[in-house]
Amino acid sequence: TLLPFPALSPTMESGTIAKWELAEGDAFSAGSVICSIETDKATMDFEAQDDGIIAKILKDGPDAVDLPIGSPIAVVVEEEEDVAAFADYVLEESGAPGATAASEPAPAP
């Protein structure tokens, strides 16, 4: 399951992952802090809604700056044996025009 970047406030449009509290392979339960997220106003904890295991962190360091709400930040699995399957997983991001048209609304004219 792809874990989307959360909206931590009603007006939040983007943010930065300040620090991952969990590493790849770490199990977590509902309420666990997954990472700290900086917004334009504050730094807040992103808490898990369900139990799972971080299989792959997709956004970290320079790639985790000004992320739009909903963009995938990690792969989460339910079973520990599934973690290895995502070791080499790469998020397919194409720079081709229209490549993200299905998942993002078109910019207003």
SVG drawing of the C-alpha trace seen along z (x, -y; Angstrom):
<svg xmlns="http://www.w3.org/2000/svg" viewBox="-10 -31 29 45">
<polyline fill="none" stroke="black" stroke-width="0.4" points="0.0,0.0 1.3,-3.4 1.2,-5.8 0.2,-9.3 1.5,-12.5 -1.1,-13.7 -3.0,-16.9 -2.4,-17.8 -4.5,-20.9 -7.5,-22.1 -5.4,-24.8 -2.3,-22.7 -1.3,-22.2 2.2,-20.9 4.9,-20.2 8.3,-18.7 9.3,-15.5 11.6,-16.8 12.5,-13.4 11.4,-9.8 10.8,-8.3 10.6,-4.8 13.1,-3.0 12.4,-0.5 11.4,2.8 10.0,1.2 6.6,2.3 4.1,-0.2 0.7,-0.3 -2.2,-2.8 -1.1,-6.0 2.6,-5.5 4.5,-8.5 5.7,-7.7 7.5,-11.0 7.6,-14.7 6.2,-17.0 7.0,-20.7 4.3,-23.0 4.4,-26.7 3.2,-27.2 4.5,-24.3 6.2,-20.9 3.7,-18.2 3.8,-14.4 2.2,-12.2 0.6,-9.3 -0.4,-6.0 -4.1,-5.3 -3.5,-1.5 -1.0,1.2 1.7,2.0 5.4,2.3 7.4,-0.3 8.6,1.6 10.2,-1.3 10.7,-5.0 10.0,-6.8 10.7,-10.4 13.6,-11.4 16.2,-14.2 16.1,-16.5 13.3,-14.5 11.0,-15.2 10.8,-19.0 7.5,-20.8 5.6,-17.6 2.0,-18.0 -0.8,-16.5 -1.5,-12.9 1.9,-12.2 3.2,-8.7 5.9,-8.9 6.3,-5.2 5.2,-1.7 3.4,0.0 2.8,3.8 0.9,5.9 3.3,8.9 7.0,8.8 7.8,11.3 6.5,8.8 9.1,6.2 11.9,7.8 9.6,7.6 9.9,3.8 13.6,3.5 14.3,2.2 10.9,0.5 11.1,-2.8 8.2,-5.1 7.4,-5.6 7.5,-9.3 7.7,-10.4 8.5,-13.9 6.3,-13.5 3.5,-15.9 0.2,-14.5 1.8,-11.6 0.2,-12.7 -3.0,-14.0 -5.1,-11.1 -4.0,-11.7 -3.7,-15.5 -6.1,-18.1 -5.1,-20.3 -3.8,-23.8 -6.4,-26.5 -5.9,-28.8"/>
</svg>
